[in-house]
Amino acid sequence: MKILEAKGKNTYNTKAYTRSRASQEYAQHANFSEMKKRISFLSTLQHGWDGYNAFPISSIVIENVHELLSSIDEDCLSGWRALPEINGTISLQNDLLRAGIQIGDKTLSYFVIRGDNVTGEDNVAFSISNFVNILKSING
């Protein structure tokens, strides 16, 4: 597992995790039931949904996200939004907490910005318990 850490105001653009204008257009702040509907919508995106070469969201990623959503308390994702990623994954992002979790077929990645520090982890094995632990560490 790769641990990400950076210091300094100019090291990372705090909006850099919003990958593209197309992703922003498909983003939505949602309550829990709206997020479930949003994930279903994201599953319908076709190749090139960003106007370029973005991959459709993987069916395994969709299953993973539905599994996660059915395994956690609704309040855990208050303030989070779902965004499609051009590599066929889904990111859950929270602008207020300055954090994001990317959900892939087999792995999770996350980051959180606290002050001038960016921390996170890449290629965490996908599991409900790993997701819950990441979410708890971000939500506080």
Chimera marker file (.cmm) of the C-alpha trace (Angstrom):
<marker_set name="trace">
<marker id="1" x="0.000" y="0.000" z="0.000" r="1" g="1" b="0" radius="0.5"/>
<marker id="2" x="1.253" y="3.430" z="-0.863" r="1" g="1" b="0" radius="0.5"/>
<marker id="3" x="0.806" y="6.153" z="1.733" r="1" g="1" b="0" radius="0.5"/>
<marker id="4" x="0.351" y="9.630" z="0.320" r="1" g="1" b="0" radius="0.5"/>
<marker id="5" x="1.531" y="12.612" z="2.292" r="1" g="1" b="0" radius="0.5"/>
<marker id="6" x="2.367" y="16.160" z="1.306" r="1" g="1" b="0" radius="0.5"/>
<marker id="7" x="2.957" y="19.422" z="3.112" r="1" g="1" b="0" radius="0.5"/>
<marker id="8" x="2.819" y="23.037" z="2.009" r="1" g="1" b="0" radius="0.5"/>
<marker id="9" x="0.100" y="25.265" z="0.650" r="1" g="1" b="0" radius="0.5"/>
<marker id="10" x="1.235" y="25.008" z="-2.952" r="1" g="1" b="0" radius="0.5"/>
<marker id="11" x="1.786" y="21.258" z="-3.032" r="1" g="1" b="0" radius="0.5"/>
<marker id="12" x="-1.783" y="20.343" z="-3.992" r="1" g="1" b="0" radius="0.5"/>
<marker id="13" x="-4.650" y="22.282" z="-5.442" r="1" g="1" b="0" radius="0.5"/>
<marker id="14" x="-7.535" y="21.531" z="-3.073" r="1" g="1" b="0" radius="0.5"/>
<marker id="15" x="-9.904" y="21.301" z="-6.031" r="1" g="1" b="0" radius="0.5"/>
<marker id="16" x="-7.625" y="18.996" z="-8.030" r="1" g="1" b="0" radius="0.5"/>
<marker id="17" x="-9.597" y="15.945" z="-6.986" r="1" g="1" b="0" radius="0.5"/>
<marker id="18" x="-12.527" y="17.172" z="-9.094" r="1" g="1" b="0" radius="0.5"/>
<marker id="19" x="-11.047" y="15.687" z="-12.205" r="1" g="1" b="0" radius="0.5"/>
<marker id="20" x="-12.991" y="17.256" z="-15.045" r="1" g="1" b="0" radius="0.5"/>
<marker id="21" x="-15.826" y="19.571" z="-15.893" r="1" g="1" b="0" radius="0.5"/>
<marker id="22" x="-17.814" y="16.535" z="-17.071" r="1" g="1" b="0" radius="0.5"/>
<marker id="23" x="-17.337" y="14.884" z="-13.678" r="1" g="1" b="0" radius="0.5"/>
<marker id="24" x="-18.599" y="18.062" z="-12.022" r="1" g="1" b="0" radius="0.5"/>
<marker id="25" x="-21.682" y="18.031" z="-14.216" r="1" g="1" b="0" radius="0.5"/>
<marker id="26" x="-22.440" y="14.466" z="-13.105" r="1" g="1" b="0" radius="0.5"/>
<marker id="27" x="-21.759" y="15.251" z="-9.431" r="1" g="1" b="0" radius="0.5"/>
<marker id="28" x="-24.582" y="15.735" z="-7.029" r="1" g="1" b="0" radius="0.5"/>
<marker id="29" x="-24.792" y="16.455" z="-3.332" r="1" g="1" b="0" radius="0.5"/>
<marker id="30" x="-27.350" y="13.987" z="-2.153" r="1" g="1" b="0" radius="0.5"/>
<marker id="31" x="-29.040" y="12.483" z="0.802" r="1" g="1" b="0" radius="0.5"/>
<marker id="32" x="-28.651" y="8.743" z="1.158" r="1" g="1" b="0" radius="0.5"/>
<marker id="33" x="-31.613" y="7.657" z="-0.992" r="1" g="1" b="0" radius="0.5"/>
<marker id="34" x="-30.713" y="10.186" z="-3.681" r="1" g="1" b="0" radius="0.5"/>
<marker id="35" x="-27.153" y="8.865" z="-3.672" r="1" g="1" b="0" radius="0.5"/>
<marker id="36" x="-28.454" y="5.338" z="-4.358" r="1" g="1" b="0" radius="0.5"/>
<marker id="37" x="-30.442" y="6.685" z="-7.312" r="1" g="1" b="0" radius="0.5"/>
<marker id="38" x="-27.398" y="8.626" z="-8.460" r="1" g="1" b="0" radius="0.5"/>
<marker id="39" x="-25.249" y="5.494" z="-8.459" r="1" g="1" b="0" radius="0.5"/>
<marker id="40" x="-27.854" y="3.762" z="-10.620" r="1" g="1" b="0" radius="0.5"/>
<marker id="41" x="-27.734" y="6.698" z="-13.025" r="1" g="1" b="0" radius="0.5"/>
<marker id="42" x="-23.920" y="6.609" z="-13.137" r="1" g="1" b="0" radius="0.5"/>
<marker id="43" x="-24.151" y="2.960" z="-14.164" r="1" g="1" b="0" radius="0.5"/>
<marker id="44" x="-25.802" y="4.079" z="-17.420" r="1" g="1" b="0" radius="0.5"/>
<marker id="45" x="-22.917" y="6.306" z="-18.559" r="1" g="1" b="0" radius="0.5"/>
<marker id="46" x="-21.492" y="5.144" z="-21.863" r="1" g="1" b="0" radius="0.5"/>
<marker id="47" x="-17.939" y="5.183" z="-23.170" r="1" g="1" b="0" radius="0.5"/>
<marker id="48" x="-16.933" y="8.801" z="-23.768" r="1" g="1" b="0" radius="0.5"/>
<marker id="49" x="-19.468" y="10.249" z="-21.321" r="1" g="1" b="0" radius="0.5"/>
<marker id="50" x="-17.015" y="13.096" z="-20.643" r="1" g="1" b="0" radius="0.5"/>
<marker id="51" x="-16.865" y="14.138" z="-24.292" r="1" g="1" b="0" radius="0.5"/>
<marker id="52" x="-13.486" y="12.426" z="-24.664" r="1" g="1" b="0" radius="0.5"/>
<marker id="53" x="-12.546" y="8.831" z="-23.900" r="1" g="1" b="0" radius="0.5"/>
<marker id="54" x="-13.877" y="8.193" z="-20.387" r="1" g="1" b="0" radius="0.5"/>
<marker id="55" x="-14.680" y="4.584" z="-19.637" r="1" g="1" b="0" radius="0.5"/>
<marker id="56" x="-18.180" y="3.586" z="-18.544" r="1" g="1" b="0" radius="0.5"/>
<marker id="57" x="-18.477" y="2.861" z="-14.837" r="1" g="1" b="0" radius="0.5"/>
<marker id="58" x="-17.570" y="-0.767" z="-14.245" r="1" g="1" b="0" radius="0.5"/>
<marker id="59" x="-20.468" y="-3.025" z="-13.224" r="1" g="1" b="0" radius="0.5"/>
<marker id="60" x="-18.254" y="-4.412" z="-10.456" r="1" g="1" b="0" radius="0.5"/>
<marker id="61" x="-17.726" y="-0.871" z="-9.140" r="1" g="1" b="0" radius="0.5"/>
<marker id="62" x="-21.502" y="-0.322" z="-9.159" r="1" g="1" b="0" radius="0.5"/>
<marker id="63" x="-21.986" y="-3.570" z="-7.205" r="1" g="1" b="0" radius="0.5"/>
<marker id="64" x="-19.269" y="-2.529" z="-4.745" r="1" g="1" b="0" radius="0.5"/>
<marker id="65" x="-20.875" y="0.860" z="-4.147" r="1" g="1" b="0" radius="0.5"/>
<marker id="66" x="-24.330" y="-0.681" z="-3.649" r="1" g="1" b="0" radius="0.5"/>
<marker id="67" x="-22.811" y="-3.167" z="-1.188" r="1" g="1" b="0" radius="0.5"/>
<marker id="68" x="-21.158" y="-0.330" z="0.720" r="1" g="1" b="0" radius="0.5"/>
<marker id="69" x="-24.315" y="1.766" z="0.818" r="1" g="1" b="0" radius="0.5"/>
<marker id="70" x="-26.384" y="-1.151" z="2.103" r="1" g="1" b="0" radius="0.5"/>
<marker id="71" x="-23.837" y="-1.857" z="4.842" r="1" g="1" b="0" radius="0.5"/>
<marker id="72" x="-23.514" y="1.543" z="6.500" r="1" g="1" b="0" radius="0.5"/>
<marker id="73" x="-25.674" y="3.957" z="8.437" r="1" g="1" b="0" radius="0.5"/>
<marker id="74" x="-27.255" y="6.677" z="6.304" r="1" g="1" b="0" radius="0.5"/>
<marker id="75" x="-25.729" y="9.464" z="8.408" r="1" g="1" b="0" radius="0.5"/>
<marker id="76" x="-22.197" y="8.310" z="7.544" r="1" g="1" b="0" radius="0.5"/>
<marker id="77" x="-22.435" y="9.827" z="4.059" r="1" g="1" b="0" radius="0.5"/>
<marker id="78" x="-24.099" y="13.104" z="4.965" r="1" g="1" b="0" radius="0.5"/>
<marker id="79" x="-22.427" y="15.813" z="2.884" r="1" g="1" b="0" radius="0.5"/>
<marker id="80" x="-20.817" y="13.367" z="0.467" r="1" g="1" b="0" radius="0.5"/>
<marker id="81" x="-21.446" y="13.311" z="-3.284" r="1" g="1" b="0" radius="0.5"/>
<marker id="82" x="-20.792" y="10.713" z="-5.951" r="1" g="1" b="0" radius="0.5"/>
<marker id="83" x="-18.757" y="11.475" z="-9.061" r="1" g="1" b="0" radius="0.5"/>
<marker id="84" x="-17.893" y="9.291" z="-12.012" r="1" g="1" b="0" radius="0.5"/>
<marker id="85" x="-14.209" y="8.974" z="-12.788" r="1" g="1" b="0" radius="0.5"/>
<marker id="86" x="-12.801" y="8.707" z="-16.302" r="1" g="1" b="0" radius="0.5"/>
<marker id="87" x="-11.159" y="5.363" z="-15.453" r="1" g="1" b="0" radius="0.5"/>
<marker id="88" x="-14.530" y="3.668" z="-14.757" r="1" g="1" b="0" radius="0.5"/>
<marker id="89" x="-14.519" y="4.087" z="-10.977" r="1" g="1" b="0" radius="0.5"/>
<marker id="90" x="-16.653" y="6.204" z="-8.646" r="1" g="1" b="0" radius="0.5"/>
<marker id="91" x="-15.412" y="8.792" z="-6.192" r="1" g="1" b="0" radius="0.5"/>
<marker id="92" x="-17.267" y="9.848" z="-3.100" r="1" g="1" b="0" radius="0.5"/>
<marker id="93" x="-16.219" y="13.378" z="-2.213" r="1" g="1" b="0" radius="0.5"/>
<marker id="94" x="-16.914" y="15.752" z="0.610" r="1" g="1" b="0" radius="0.5"/>
<marker id="95" x="-15.914" y="19.366" z="-0.040" r="1" g="1" b="0" radius="0.5"/>
<marker id="96" x="-16.518" y="20.476" z="3.549" r="1" g="1" b="0" radius="0.5"/>
<marker id="97" x="-14.191" y="17.779" z="4.909" r="1" g="1" b="0" radius="0.5"/>
<marker id="98" x="-11.863" y="18.193" z="1.909" r="1" g="1" b="0" radius="0.5"/>
<marker id="99" x="-11.762" y="14.448" z="1.365" r="1" g="1" b="0" radius="0.5"/>
<marker id="100" x="-12.432" y="11.821" z="-1.258" r="1" g="1" b="0" radius="0.5"/>
<marker id="101" x="-12.705" y="8.048" z="-1.505" r="1" g="1" b="0" radius="0.5"/>
<marker id="102" x="-12.301" y="6.314" z="-4.855" r="1" g="1" b="0" radius="0.5"/>
<marker id="103" x="-14.043" y="2.954" z="-5.220" r="1" g="1" b="0" radius="0.5"/>
<marker id="104" x="-12.685" y="0.543" z="-7.790" r="1" g="1" b="0" radius="0.5"/>
<marker id="105" x="-13.201" y="-3.094" z="-8.751" r="1" g="1" b="0" radius="0.5"/>
<marker id="106" x="-10.777" y="-4.491" z="-6.178" r="1" g="1" b="0" radius="0.5"/>
<marker id="107" x="-9.387" y="-1.491" z="-4.325" r="1" g="1" b="0" radius="0.5"/>
<marker id="108" x="-10.169" y="1.719" z="-2.492" r="1" g="1" b="0" radius="0.5"/>
<marker id="109" x="-8.076" y="4.874" z="-2.411" r="1" g="1" b="0" radius="0.5"/>
<marker id="110" x="-8.620" y="7.959" z="-0.326" r="1" g="1" b="0" radius="0.5"/>
<marker id="111" x="-7.245" y="11.343" z="0.603" r="1" g="1" b="0" radius="0.5"/>
<marker id="112" x="-8.021" y="13.999" z="3.164" r="1" g="1" b="0" radius="0.5"/>
<marker id="113" x="-6.669" y="17.541" z="3.347" r="1" g="1" b="0" radius="0.5"/>
<marker id="114" x="-6.241" y="18.936" z="6.861" r="1" g="1" b="0" radius="0.5"/>
<marker id="115" x="-4.678" y="22.367" z="6.956" r="1" g="1" b="0" radius="0.5"/>
<marker id="116" x="-1.611" y="22.204" z="4.736" r="1" g="1" b="0" radius="0.5"/>
<marker id="117" x="-1.298" y="18.399" z="4.954" r="1" g="1" b="0" radius="0.5"/>
<marker id="118" x="-2.616" y="15.910" z="2.438" r="1" g="1" b="0" radius="0.5"/>
<marker id="119" x="-2.750" y="12.314" z="3.618" r="1" g="1" b="0" radius="0.5"/>
<marker id="120" x="-4.274" y="9.223" z="2.115" r="1" g="1" b="0" radius="0.5"/>
<marker id="121" x="-3.706" y="5.720" z="0.978" r="1" g="1" b="0" radius="0.5"/>
<marker id="122" x="-3.739" y="4.072" z="-2.427" r="1" g="1" b="0" radius="0.5"/>
<marker id="123" x="-4.654" y="0.489" z="-3.357" r="1" g="1" b="0" radius="0.5"/>
<marker id="124" x="-6.392" y="-0.514" z="-0.131" r="1" g="1" b="0" radius="0.5"/>
<marker id="125" x="-8.086" y="-3.894" z="-0.629" r="1" g="1" b="0" radius="0.5"/>
<marker id="126" x="-11.821" y="-3.459" z="-1.202" r="1" g="1" b="0" radius="0.5"/>
<marker id="127" x="-13.852" y="-4.564" z="1.799" r="1" g="1" b="0" radius="0.5"/>
<marker id="128" x="-16.719" y="-3.176" z="3.838" r="1" g="1" b="0" radius="0.5"/>
<marker id="129" x="-14.539" y="-3.002" z="6.951" r="1" g="1" b="0" radius="0.5"/>
<marker id="130" x="-11.765" y="-1.089" z="5.123" r="1" g="1" b="0" radius="0.5"/>
<marker id="131" x="-14.327" y="1.359" z="3.741" r="1" g="1" b="0" radius="0.5"/>
<marker id="132" x="-15.920" y="1.891" z="7.168" r="1" g="1" b="0" radius="0.5"/>
<marker id="133" x="-12.512" y="2.450" z="8.760" r="1" g="1" b="0" radius="0.5"/>
<marker id="134" x="-11.567" y="4.980" z="6.067" r="1" g="1" b="0" radius="0.5"/>
<marker id="135" x="-14.902" y="6.770" z="6.435" r="1" g="1" b="0" radius="0.5"/>
<marker id="136" x="-14.549" y="6.895" z="10.247" r="1" g="1" b="0" radius="0.5"/>
<marker id="137" x="-11.037" y="8.304" z="9.985" r="1" g="1" b="0" radius="0.5"/>
<marker id="138" x="-12.240" y="11.023" z="7.599" r="1" g="1" b="0" radius="0.5"/>
<marker id="139" x="-15.528" y="11.856" z="9.311" r="1" g="1" b="0" radius="0.5"/>
<marker id="140" x="-13.852" y="11.946" z="12.718" r="1" g="1" b="0" radius="0.5"/>
<link id1="1" id2="2" r="1" g="1" b="0" radius="0.2"/>
<link id1="2" id2="3" r="1" g="1" b="0" radius="0.2"/>
<link id1="3" id2="4" r="1" g="1" b="0" radius="0.2"/>
<link id1="4" id2="5" r="1" g="1" b="0" radius="0.2"/>
<link id1="5" id2="6" r="1" g="1" b="0" radius="0.2"/>
<link id1="6" id2="7" r="1" g="1" b="0" radius="0.2"/>
<link id1="7" id2="8" r="1" g="1" b="0" radius="0.2"/>
<link id1="8" id2="9" r="1" g="1" b="0" radius="0.2"/>
<link id1="9" id2="10" r="1" g="1" b="0" radius="0.2"/>
<link id1="10" id2="11" r="1" g="1" b="0" radius="0.2"/>
<link id1="11" id2="12" r="1" g="1" b="0" radius="0.2"/>
<link id1="12" id2="13" r="1" g="1" b="0" radius="0.2"/>
<link id1="13" id2="14" r="1" g="1" b="0" radius="0.2"/>
<link id1="14" id2="15" r="1" g="1" b="0" radius="0.2"/>
<link id1="15" id2="16" r="1" g="1" b="0" radius="0.2"/>
<link id1="16" id2="17" r="1" g="1" b="0" radius="0.2"/>
<link id1="17" id2="18" r="1" g="1" b="0" radius="0.2"/>
<link id1="18" id2="19" r="1" g="1" b="0" radius="0.2"/>
<link id1="19" id2="20" r="1" g="1" b="0" radius="0.2"/>
<link id1="20" id2="21" r="1" g="1" b="0" radius="0.2"/>
<link id1="21" id2="22" r="1" g="1" b="0" radius="0.2"/>
<link id1="22" id2="23" r="1" g="1" b="0" radius="0.2"/>
<link id1="23" id2="24" r="1" g="1" b="0" radius="0.2"/>
<link id1="24" id2="25" r="1" g="1" b="0" radius="0.2"/>
<link id1="25" id2="26" r="1" g="1" b="0" radius="0.2"/>
<link id1="26" id2="27" r="1" g="1" b="0" radius="0.2"/>
<link id1="27" id2="28" r="1" g="1" b="0" radius="0.2"/>
<link id1="28" id2="29" r="1" g="1" b="0" radius="0.2"/>
<link id1="29" id2="30" r="1" g="1" b="0" radius="0.2"/>
<link id1="30" id2="31" r="1" g="1" b="0" radius="0.2"/>
<link id1="31" id2="32" r="1" g="1" b="0" radius="0.2"/>
<link id1="32" id2="33" r="1" g="1" b="0" radius="0.2"/>
<link id1="33" id2="34" r="1" g="1" b="0" radius="0.2"/>
<link id1="34" id2="35" r="1" g="1" b="0" radius="0.2"/>
<link id1="35" id2="36" r="1" g="1" b="0" radius="0.2"/>
<link id1="36" id2="37" r="1" g="1" b="0" radius="0.2"/>
<link id1="37" id2="38" r="1" g="1" b="0" radius="0.2"/>
<link id1="38" id2="39" r="1" g="1" b="0" radius="0.2"/>
<link id1="39" id2="40" r="1" g="1" b="0" radius="0.2"/>
<link id1="40" id2="41" r="1" g="1" b="0" radius="0.2"/>
<link id1="41" id2="42" r="1" g="1" b="0" radius="0.2"/>
<link id1="42" id2="43" r="1" g="1" b="0" radius="0.2"/>
<link id1="43" id2="44" r="1" g="1" b="0" radius="0.2"/>
<link id1="44" id2="45" r="1" g="1" b="0" radius="0.2"/>
<link id1="45" id2="46" r="1" g="1" b="0" radius="0.2"/>
<link id1="46" id2="47" r="1" g="1" b="0" radius="0.2"/>
<link id1="47" id2="48" r="1" g="1" b="0" radius="0.2"/>
<link id1="48" id2="49" r="1" g="1" b="0" radius="0.2"/>
<link id1="49" id2="50" r="1" g="1" b="0" radius="0.2"/>
<link id1="50" id2="51" r="1" g="1" b="0" radius="0.2"/>
<link id1="51" id2="52" r="1" g="1" b="0" radius="0.2"/>
<link id1="52" id2="53" r="1" g="1" b="0" radius="0.2"/>
<link id1="53" id2="54" r="1" g="1" b="0" radius="0.2"/>
<link id1="54" id2="55" r="1" g="1" b="0" radius="0.2"/>
<link id1="55" id2="56" r="1" g="1" b="0" radius="0.2"/>
<link id1="56" id2="57" r="1" g="1" b="0" radius="0.2"/>
<link id1="57" id2="58" r="1" g="1" b="0" radius="0.2"/>
<link id1="58" id2="59" r="1" g="1" b="0" radius="0.2"/>
<link id1="59" id2="60" r="1" g="1" b="0" radius="0.2"/>
<link id1="60" id2="61" r="1" g="1" b="0" radius="0.2"/>
<link id1="61" id2="62" r="1" g="1" b="0" radius="0.2"/>
<link id1="62" id2="63" r="1" g="1" b="0" radius="0.2"/>
<link id1="63" id2="64" r="1" g="1" b="0" radius="0.2"/>
<link id1="64" id2="65" r="1" g="1" b="0" radius="0.2"/>
<link id1="65" id2="66" r="1" g="1" b="0" radius="0.2"/>
<link id1="66" id2="67" r="1" g="1" b="0" radius="0.2"/>
<link id1="67" id2="68" r="1" g="1" b="0" radius="0.2"/>
<link id1="68" id2="69" r="1" g="1" b="0" radius="0.2"/>
<link id1="69" id2="70" r="1" g="1" b="0" radius="0.2"/>
<link id1="70" id2="71" r="1" g="1" b="0" radius="0.2"/>
<link id1="71" id2="72" r="1" g="1" b="0" radius="0.2"/>
<link id1="72" id2="73" r="1" g="1" b="0" radius="0.2"/>
<link id1="73" id2="74" r="1" g="1" b="0" radius="0.2"/>
<link id1="74" id2="75" r="1" g="1" b="0" radius="0.2"/>
<link id1="75" id2="76" r="1" g="1" b="0" radius="0.2"/>
<link id1="76" id2="77" r="1" g="1" b="0" radius="0.2"/>
<link id1="77" id2="78" r="1" g="1" b="0" radius="0.2"/>
<link id1="78" id2="79" r="1" g="1" b="0" radius="0.2"/>
<link id1="79" id2="80" r="1" g="1" b="0" radius="0.2"/>
<link id1="80" id2="81" r="1" g="1" b="0" radius="0.2"/>
<link id1="81" id2="82" r="1" g="1" b="0" radius="0.2"/>
<link id1="82" id2="83" r="1" g="1" b="0" radius="0.2"/>
<link id1="83" id2="84" r="1" g="1" b="0" radius="0.2"/>
<link id1="84" id2="85" r="1" g="1" b="0" radius="0.2"/>
<link id1="85" id2="86" r="1" g="1" b="0" radius="0.2"/>
<link id1="86" id2="87" r="1" g="1" b="0" radius="0.2"/>
<link id1="87" id2="88" r="1" g="1" b="0" radius="0.2"/>
<link id1="88" id2="89" r="1" g="1" b="0" radius="0.2"/>
<link id1="89" id2="90" r="1" g="1" b="0" radius="0.2"/>
<link id1="90" id2="91" r="1" g="1" b="0" radius="0.2"/>
<link id1="91" id2="92" r="1" g="1" b="0" radius="0.2"/>
<link id1="92" id2="93" r="1" g="1" b="0" radius="0.2"/>
<link id1="93" id2="94" r="1" g="1" b="0" radius="0.2"/>
<link id1="94" id2="95" r="1" g="1" b="0" radius="0.2"/>
<link id1="95" id2="96" r="1" g="1" b="0" radius="0.2"/>
<link id1="96" id2="97" r="1" g="1" b="0" radius="0.2"/>
<link id1="97" id2="98" r="1" g="1" b="0" radius="0.2"/>
<link id1="98" id2="99" r="1" g="1" b="0" radius="0.2"/>
<link id1="99" id2="100" r="1" g="1" b="0" radius="0.2"/>
<link id1="100" id2="101" r="1" g="1" b="0" radius="0.2"/>
<link id1="101" id2="102" r="1" g="1" b="0" radius="0.2"/>
<link id1="102" id2="103" r="1" g="1" b="0" radius="0.2"/>
<link id1="103" id2="104" r="1" g="1" b="0" radius="0.2"/>
<link id1="104" id2="105" r="1" g="1" b="0" radius="0.2"/>
<link id1="105" id2="106" r="1" g="1" b="0" radius="0.2"/>
<link id1="106" id2="107" r="1" g="1" b="0" radius="0.2"/>
<link id1="107" id2="108" r="1" g="1" b="0" radius="0.2"/>
<link id1="108" id2="109" r="1" g="1" b="0" radius="0.2"/>
<link id1="109" id2="110" r="1" g="1" b="0" radius="0.2"/>
<link id1="110" id2="111" r="1" g="1" b="0" radius="0.2"/>
<link id1="111" id2="112" r="1" g="1" b="0" radius="0.2"/>
<link id1="112" id2="113" r="1" g="1" b="0" radius="0.2"/>
<link id1="113" id2="114" r="1" g="1" b="0" radius="0.2"/>
<link id1="114" id2="115" r="1" g="1" b="0" radius="0.2"/>
<link id1="115" id2="116" r="1" g="1" b="0" radius="0.2"/>
<link id1="116" id2="117" r="1" g="1" b="0" radius="0.2"/>
<link id1="117" id2="118" r="1" g="1" b="0" radius="0.2"/>
<link id1="118" id2="119" r="1" g="1" b="0" radius="0.2"/>
<link id1="119" id2="120" r="1" g="1" b="0" radius="0.2"/>
<link id1="120" id2="121" r="1" g="1" b="0" radius="0.2"/>
<link id1="121" id2="122" r="1" g="1" b="0" radius="0.2"/>
<link id1="122" id2="123" r="1" g="1" b="0" radius="0.2"/>
<link id1="123" id2="124" r="1" g="1" b="0" radius="0.2"/>
<link id1="124" id2="125" r="1" g="1" b="0" radius="0.2"/>
<link id1="125" id2="126" r="1" g="1" b="0" radius="0.2"/>
<link id1="126" id2="127" r="1" g="1" b="0" radius="0.2"/>
<link id1="127" id2="128" r="1" g="1" b="0" radius="0.2"/>
<link id1="128" id2="129" r="1" g="1" b="0" radius="0.2"/>
<link id1="129" id2="130" r="1" g="1" b="0" radius="0.2"/>
<link id1="130" id2="131" r="1" g="1" b="0" radius="0.2"/>
<link id1="131" id2="132" r="1" g="1" b="0" radius="0.2"/>
<link id1="132" id2="133" r="1" g="1" b="0" radius="0.2"/>
<link id1="133" id2="134" r="1" g="1" b="0" radius="0.2"/>
<link id1="134" id2="135" r="1" g="1" b="0" radius="0.2"/>
<link id1="135" id2="136" r="1" g="1" b="0" radius="0.2"/>
<link id1="136" id2="137" r="1" g="1" b="0" radius="0.2"/>
<link id1="137" id2="138" r="1" g="1" b="0" radius="0.2"/>
<link id1="138" id2="139" r="1" g="1" b="0" radius="0.2"/>
<link id1="139" id2="140" r="1" g="1" b="0" radius="0.2"/>
</marker_set>
